[in-house]
Amino acid sequence: MASTKYLKLVPIFFLALVAAAANAQTQSRMYDHVHMAVDDPQAAALWYHDNIGGEWVDGRTDRLLFGTTRIMFLSDRGNKRKSSAGSVVDHLGFSYTDLQATLDKIEAAGATLEGELRDVPGLFKLAFAVDPWGTRLELIEDNQHLGFHHIHLRAPDPAVALDWYEETFGGIRRNLKGRIPGILYAGNVWLLVSRGESFPSTEGTIDHIGWRAPVAKTTMEYLTSRGAVVTRQPREMELPNGMIEFFYIEGPNGANVELVQRAPDMP
């Protein structure tokens, strides 16, 4: 029979193994923002505010807050971007309680609809549109998840792409509505991937996607230790409501990815 002393050590040893396994796991990060490149950031932001939704944030007129996710607009500096359709970041998804009313509204405001509204059994009602600047949108009616809903990527091998995002940013790997493989991130944002060839996000209107970094430099050290390639070193920026620090890494298939450290009192 094992000694009492040995039996007392077993729970301690087990807890140490659990702790080691937890430390080895990828840190799960909060989804932070999408940054779009357009010729007139203020006009684009106003169009989204009036027709797609969101609230003004950061004391700026070129960015909107959907829940805890920012949709931000930057100047394309005269280099007109391709439509996001076919990019590694193909489109963005937004959910509404009355999809038909939303489609009527954005079409009247200058969006181009791609086909008719479809009701997909076991999924939700959906339709595609392109905004006046060339960004492809998927508008859906998912009453369980309203507002900013998902980011949809393209990759030659969707499983490999999802593996990279899960290993890099964590999240909950599951199927949307039990059907579409993806990752759900804090902030209630889905990352979905379809099979297909693509071009780099910096060539399209959706320039990059971004996650939250509790401490930018520490996060960068952690990610580089796991093989991430830094494409832009950390730098600070003063906003009307606080300081941020950010850096960029190279995502799979030409995705431009940003990590942002925000002041504690920023949403």
Buried (B, 14 or more C-beta within 10 A) or exposed (E): EEEEEEEEEEEEEEEEEEEEEEEEEBEBBBBBBBBBBBBBBEBBBBBBBEBBBBEBBBEBBBBBBBBBBBBBBBEBEEEEBEBBBBBBBBBBBBBBEEBEEBBEBBEEEEBEBEEEBEEEEEBBBBBBBBBBBBBBBBBBBBEEBBBBBBBBBBBEEBEEBBBBBBEBBBBEBEEBBEEBBBBBBBBBBBBBBBEBEBBBBBBBBBBBBBBBBEEBEEBBEBBEEEEBEBBEEBEEEEBEBBEBBBBBBEBBBBBBBBBBBBEEEBE
